[in-house]
Amino acid sequence: MKIMRFAYLLFMALLLNGSRDQAAESKKQGTDIVVENPGQGFETIAALTEDHATQETERQDTQKKLEARLTELGNRIKELRARVEKEGAKAKAQLNELIKELDKKMAVAKQQIEKLKSASARAWEDAKSNATAALEDLENTYDRAVKQIKKST
């Protein structure tokens, strides 16, 4: 009986020591998941999975909002282009320069949104900032074009 108890205690001591070694090795490698207690380990994995799902949902929502904003701006630019066509030759020449600028900024905004879609988790925040800034620049140029058209009419 004492031998069985000793064997059990020895086995448990080796098992716990192995867990500590695994934890130390995991820290060296930079991994976050260390399973010391199977129940606890599964909770950790579940929490990480939920965090990843939440981040992915947030990314998708942000991308959809930026794409919707870009589409809406595209539609407004089409309307603006139609208004410019009704203008006289002199005003039309000036306004066409603004339309060209809008087209360039629209292309930049589309490019930034495409980069956002393929950005890694680490680069995503920068890509989001760049896409948002490109859309804001496009909106500011659009507002300036609208003011210019109102002046010319």
N, C-alpha and C positions, 0 to 999 in steps of 0.2 A: 504494500500500500504506500509506504514511504517512497519507494522507487517511482511509482506512478505519479505521485504528487511532485517529486523532484523533476521528473521528466516533463510534466506539464508546466511547471514554473520555468524550467530551462527553455522550453519551447516558446512560452509567452515572452520571456526576456529577449530571446533572439528575434522574435517577431516585432516587438516594440523597438528594439535597436535598429532593425532593418527599416522601420518606418522613419525613424529619426535620420538615418543615412539618406533615405529617399528624399526627405524634406530638405536636407542640406544640399543634396545634389540638385534638386529642383530650384533652389534659390540661386545656386551657381549658374544654372542654365537660363534663369530668368523666366521660368514657367510659374504660373500662379496656382495651378491645381495640384494639391498634395492630398492624397487620400490616406489619412491616419485612421479615420473612422469611416467605414463604408457609408453609413447613413449621412454623416456630415459631408463627405466627399460628393455624394450625389446631390445634396443641397447646393453645394458650391457650383457644381456643373450646371444645375438647373438655373441658378441665379445668373450665371454668365450667359446662358442661352437666352434668358428673358431680356437681359441688358442688350444683347446683340439684336434681338428681334425688335426691341424698342428703338434702338438706333437706326435700324434698317427702315422701320416705319417712318421715323422722323425724316430720314433722307428722302424717301419716296414722296412724302408730303411736301417737303421743301421743293423738290424738283418739279412736282406737279404745279405748285403755286407759281414758281418762276416761269415755267413753260406757259401757263395760262396768262400771266402778265405779258410775256413776249407775244403771244398770239393776239391779245387785245391791242397791244401797241401796233402790231402789224396791221390790224384792221383799221385802226385810226390813221395810220400812215397812208393806207390805200384811199381812205376818204379825203385826206389832205391832198394827195396826188390828184384826185378828181377835181378838187377845188382849184388847184393850180392850173389845170388845163383850161379852165374857164376864164382865166386872167388874160390881160393884154400882153403883147409881146415883150415889152420892157419888164413888167412885173414878173412875167413868166420866166424870163432869163435869170433874174435874181433868185426867184423861189426854187428854180430847178437846182441851183447850187445847194440850197438847204436840203432838198430831196435827196441829192447824191450823198450828202453828209449823213442823212438819216439811214440811207441804204448801207453805208459803210458801218455805221454803228450798230445797225440791226445784224449785220454779218458777225461783228465782234461779239455781240450778246449771244447769238446762236452758238458760236464757237465756245464761249465760256460755259454755256449750259451743257454742251456736249462733254466738255472736260469734267464738269461736275458729275455727270452720270458715270464716268469711268474712273473717278478719283478714288484712291485708296482711303481707308479710314483715317490715316494720318494726314493726308493731303486734302481731305474733304472740306474742312473748315476754310482753308485758304481758297479752294475752288468756289465755295459758296460765297465768300466775300467778293471774289473777282466777278462772279456772275451777277451778283446783286449790284455791284458798282457799275458794271456794263449796262445793266437795265436802267439804272438811275441816270446815267449819262445819256442814254437813248431818250428817256423821258424828258430830260432837260432840253435836249436838242429839239425834240418834238414841240415842247411848249414854246421855245424860241421861234420855231417855224410858224406856229399858229399866230403868235403875236405879229410876226412879220407879214403874214397874209392879211391880218386884220388892218394893219397900217396901209397896205397897198390897195385895199378895196374901199 
